[in-house]
Amino acid sequence: MERFSFQTTLHGSGGFAKVIRGRDNTLDRDIAVKVLSPLLTEFSEPDQERFKREARILAKLSHPNIPAIYDVDFDDGKFLIIFQFIEGQTLRDIINESGAVPINQARVWFHQLASALDYAHKLGIIHRDVKPENVIVTPNKESAYLVDFGIAISAEDGKKLTKSGFVVGTPGYMSPEQHAGEPVDERTDVYSLGVTLYETLAGHALRHGAYEPLSNLNETIPPQIDDLISECIDDKPRRLETVRLFSSQLSGALQLPSRPLSEVLTHGKLHEIALYLESLSAADVANLPAGQRDVLISKITDVVGSNEPNLEFPSERFLQLMLTRGVFLPRDDYRDIVAPGIEWAFERYFGSRLGKVTLRDAIEEAAFISRGDAHKVLMEEFTKSFERSQLDTKEGWFLHAVREVIIALMANPSCTESSPVLKDGLKQVNRLQRARE
């Protein structure tokens, strides 16, 4: 039996490679196979040997956010690199499907990506193609992997390749020096990482030469994030020098305000309130002095109810946080969060997109962890929403999301009374899903 078997369908592709899924039959594990054969037509024999040596160096990479390289095949004119297969979506797919990523989620991923790049840079390897397509996020959204190191090279070889007139990278993400075919170093990856962070938080690509501050698009993003990205995309001599500094400044930009909550609620910006709220547990929120709790909920419901386009992202962020952090609030206070949360998650259109995936995830989590009055509120409000839904007209993702919430609500120990609407609804969703398989 052959050690490796390969699927014929394309799993992914890039400017110089295609990726197919396969199986390591000896070790009984899935693999990803990157086929880089088109590169062999571009370079002289010495250049090909440099790429082969670089692939051998890459095979030594061992980092939790870089897929492991298992093997290479340079025989018979082939250039194959066999990788660990990572289940998940690319960051490009996430942005295309859901738009802007909440900053608390992006923060985790970009610390991981910076760590992966820092590790590679210490080995003298420059990625040169950091972009959303080359980031894979696991289904639980907890880990991000930096991929496509198969065409990464050392700074020294980068100089040689550019002298040969060959530029590797993707327009829009390449640094000016990379685009011009000039020598590159770690700062090229810093540039691309900053551009990718901007797109992740904005939901659209950075418009070069016309920077639109993220803190204007989304008031829960601190202005310091704009400062960080500006330093990443500055001219090379003034650019942030290392990805380690990137990670440090990212942490600094998202530090909890040093002022007490009373002052933040009185005079703070929306991003300060969001950072403070993120630091609190559900018990902390419930134990706030009644006045502070009332002001907090009033501010959130005022932002959500404004229907102002520039407050869409802050509204989403506050609802996402409070759906899980508000499960110990009095019933009416929690209803003020749940009712718009469900509407925004399942019923409202944002451009061409129906609902907000971040809020659907938060509602599912709340349905699982809520107890007592909070669970009753969720049951009541979701039942109302479900009765308004026309399931026959909904796409598969909608049916799946509804099913997950219903199951979480019904499996919750607080569900001591049967809900005929949700019980019948689960049967209907299951029937529709089976019919579409």
N, C-alpha and C positions, 0 to 999 in steps of 0.2 A: 504494500500500500504506500502511495506517495505520502510524504510527510505533510505537504501543503496542498489544499484544494481551494480553488478560487471560484467565486461567483462570476457570472458573465455580465451582470448588470453593473452600471457605474454607480458608485456610492458617493463620490464627490469629485471635484475637479478644480484645477487652478490654472494659472497662466502657463505653467510648464509641466504639469503633472495631472494624472488621473488617479483616483483612489478606488479600489475595489475591495469588497469584503471577502474574507476567506476564513479558512479553518486550519489550525495546526492540529493535524490528526494524531500526532505523537503525544502531545501534551494536552490535547482535548480542550483547546481554548480558541476563541475567536481572534482573528487578526485583521489588520488593515494593511493593504499592500499599495504602496505608492509607486507608480510607474513613471520614471523620469526619463525614459528613452529619448524623447524629443531633444533633450539637452545635448545628446551625443552628436547631433548634426551641427551644433553651433560652435564647437571649440576644436582647437588643435589637439593632438594626442597628449601633449604635456598638460593642457587644461583639463582634459578628461581625467588624467591621473590625479590632478589636484582635487577634483570633485570626489574621486574614489577615496583618497586619503581623508578628505573631510568627512565623508560618510562613516569611515572607520572611527573617527574622533567622535562623531555624533552617537555612534553605537555605545559609547562610554557614558553618555548622559544618564544621570539617575536623579530625578527630581519628581516630587509628588504631583506636579502640575505640568509635566512633559510626558507624553506617551513614551513608554519604553520601546527601544528599537531591538527587535529580536534577531534579525538576520538581514543580509544583503545578497544580491545576486548580480554579478557583473559579467557573467558568462554569455557568450554568443551574442554580443552586441546589446545586451539588456542592461538596464540600470533600475533594479528593483530594491526598494527598502521595505522590510516587513516590520510592522509596528504592532504594539498593543492596540486593540480595538476599544475605543471609548464610546459608550452608549450615550446619546444625548443629541442636542441641537446645537448648530452653530449660533454664535452671537448674531450673525446676520439674519438667520431665520427668526430669532427671538424679536429683533428690532422690527423686521418686516411684519410679523404677526401681531405684535403687541405694542409697538411704538416705544416711547422712552422707557427706560428701566429705572425703577426707584433707586435713589442714591444709596440706601442702606444695602441693597442687593449688589449694586455695582461696586460698592466699596470692597466687599469680600472678594469679588472676582478680580478686581484690579490689583489688590494686594498680592493675590496669588500669581497673577501674570507678571507683576514686577519682580516677584521672588524668582520665577522661572527665568526671566531675562537676566537678572542679576547673576544667577548661577551660570548661565551660558556665557555671559560676559567675562566671568572669572576664568573661564576656560578659553578665552580668546575668540569666542564665537559670536557673530553678529547675525541676528535673525533676518533683517532686511525686508520682511514682509508681514509686519504686525498689522492686522486688520480684522474686522468682525468675522470674515469668512474663515479665519485661521484660529478662532477661539471656539472650543466646544464646551458647552455647559451641560452638566449632568442633569438627568430628569428631576432630581430633588432640588436643583438650583443651588446646591451647596459648594460645588467645585467647578472651576474653570481650568481647561487645559489649553496650553499654547501648542499648536501643531504646525506642520509644514516646516520643520527644521531640516527637512531633506535638502533644501536649497540654501540653507544658511552656510556662510563661509567665514573664514577668519578675516580680520582687517587687512592682513598682508595680501591674501589672495584676492580680496575685494579690489585692492589697488591694481592687481595684475589684470583682473577681468575688465575693469573699467578702461584700462589702457587698451584692451582688445576691442573696445567699442561695444561691450555687452553690458546692459544695465538690467539688473534684476529688481523687481518691485512692482507695486501697483500705483498708478497715478491717483492722486488724491490722498495717498497715505505715505508716499515717499517724501523724505526730506528734500529741500532744494538741492543740497549737494549730491544726494543720491540720484535725483532726477537729471542733474547736469552731468552725471558720469564722473564726478570728482571722488577723491578718496573718502571713505566713510569710517566711522568709529561707533562707539556705543551710543553717541548722541543721536544717531540716525534712528535707533530703536526707541529712544526717548521721545523723539518727534512723533513717530507713528503711534506710540502708546497714548500720547496726549490727544492726537486726532481721533483715535478710537474711543477714548473716554468721552470726548465731546459728543460723538455720534450716539454713544450708548445712552447718555443722559438727555440728549435733545430729541432723539428719535429720528434724526435726519443728519446727513453728512455736514461736516464743517464747510462753510462757504469761505474759502480762502480769500483774504483781502477784504472781507466784510464780516468781521467777527461779531456775532450776536451773543451777548453775555447769557450764559445759562441761568444766572440768578435773575435775569429779566423774564426768561421763559418760564421759570419755575422758582417761585419765591421760597421754597423749602431747600433750595441749593444755596449754600453760603457763597458769597462773592469770592472767598478764598479759593474756591474750586476754579473759578475763572482765572484767577491769578496763576494758579498752578498750570493750567492748560496753556496760558499765554507764555509762560516760561518754557514749556515744552516745545512750542512751535516758533520760538524766537529764532533770530539768525544764529548760526552755529556758534560764534564766539560768545554769545550771551545766553545760550540755551542751558537749561538744567543739565548738569553734567552726567548724572547717573540715575538709573532706575531706583536705586536705594534712596536717593534724595526725593524722587517722585513719591515713593511709598511713605516716606517720613512726612512730606508736606500734605499728602492726602489724609494722613491721620490727624495732623494738626488742624486741617481745615474742618474736620468733623468732630472736634473736641466739644465736650459738654460746656456750655457757657459757665463762666465762673460766678456769675451773678445768681442770687437766689431766685427760685421759681416765682416768688411774688413780684420781683422786679421784671423778670422776663415776661410774665403775663401782662404787666402794666405797660412796659415800654419796648418789649422785645420784638424782633422781626419774626416772620413766620418760620424761617429756617432755625432760629434759636428755639422756638416753641417745639418744633418737630424734633430737634436733637434732644431736648429735655424729655419730651414724651417718650422717645425711643429708649431712654435710659431707665424708665419706670416699668415695674411689673404691674400686673393686673391688681395685685393687692395694694401696691403703692398708690395707684390711681384712686382706688376705693377709699384709702385712708387719708387722702388729702383733706385739709380743712374744707368744710362745706363751701365756703365762699370761693376758694381757689378752684375747686372742682366745678362749680357753677360757671365761673368765668371761662375756664378751659372749654367746657362743652359749648358755652355760648359762642366763643370765638370760632370753634370748629363748625358749628351749625351755620354760623353767619357766612363763613367762607364757602361752605358747600352749597348753601342756598342762594348765593349771589348769582350763579349761572354766568359769571364773567369768564370769557375764554382764557384770560391770563391767570385765573385761579383754578383751572382744571387740574393741573398737576398737584398743587397744594391740597386741593380737596381730596384727590385720590390718596395722597400720602396720609393725611389725617384720618380718613376713613379706614385705611388699611391698618394703621396703628391701633385705632380705638376699637375696632371690631374684636380684637383679641385682648387688648388691655382694659376693655370696659366691661368684662363679663361679671364683675362684682358690683357694678353700679346699680342704683335704684332702677326699677323697671322702666319708668318713663324716660329717664336719662339715656338708658341703653337703646330704647326704641328710637330716640332721636339720631342715633348712629346707625342702627341696623336698617331702618326703612330706606334711607338714601343709599346705604351701602349695597343693598340688594338691587335697588334700581340701577345704580351705576355699574354693578357687576354683570347684570343679565338683561336689562331692558333698554338702556340708553345707547344711542349711537354717538360715537366720537369720530367724526369724519365718516369713513366707510366701515369702520370697525364697530361691531356690536359688543358693548360691555368692556370691562377691564379685567384682564386675567389676574392681576395682583389682588383685586378685590374678591374674585371668585375663590382664589386660594385662601384668602383670609377668612371668608365666610365658612369654607369647609373646615378650617382649623377651629374657628369659634364654635361650630356645630359639634365638634368633637370634645372640646374642653369645657364648654359652658355647663353650668349647673343651675338648678332652681329657676328663678325668675328670668335669667338671661336665656336659658334654654327655651322657656315658654315664649319669650319674645321672638326668638329666632324661628321657632315653629310657626307662630302666628303670622309673622311677616313673610316668611318663605312660602307658606301656604297661599297667602294672598297673591304673591307673585306667580306662583305655579298656576293658579287658577286663571291668571291673565294670559299665560303663555299658550301659544298655538304650536304644540310640539311637532305636529306633522310638517310644519314649514321650516323647522330648525335644522341646522347642520349637525354633523356628528359630534363635533367638539362641544356644542351646547348640550346635547343629550348626555354626554359623558359627565360634564360639569354638574348638571342637575342631579344626575344619578349619585354622584359622589357626595353631594350635600345631603340628599335625602337619606342615604345610608348612614352618614355620620350622625344626623339628627335622630334617626330611629334606633341606632345602636348605642346611643348615649344612655348611661344609667338613669339620667333624669327623665327619660322618655317613659313615663309610667302610665300614660294614657294613649290609646291608639288614635292615629290620625287617618281617617278613611281617605281623605284627599291625597295625602302623601303615599299611603299604602297602595291605592289604585294608581297613583302617578308613577310609582316605581315599576309596577307591572306594565304600564303603558310605555315607559322609557325602554324597558328590557325588550318589549315586543318590537318597538321601532328599530332598536339597535340590531336585533337578530334579523329583521327583514332586510336591513341594508348591508348585511355581511356578504 
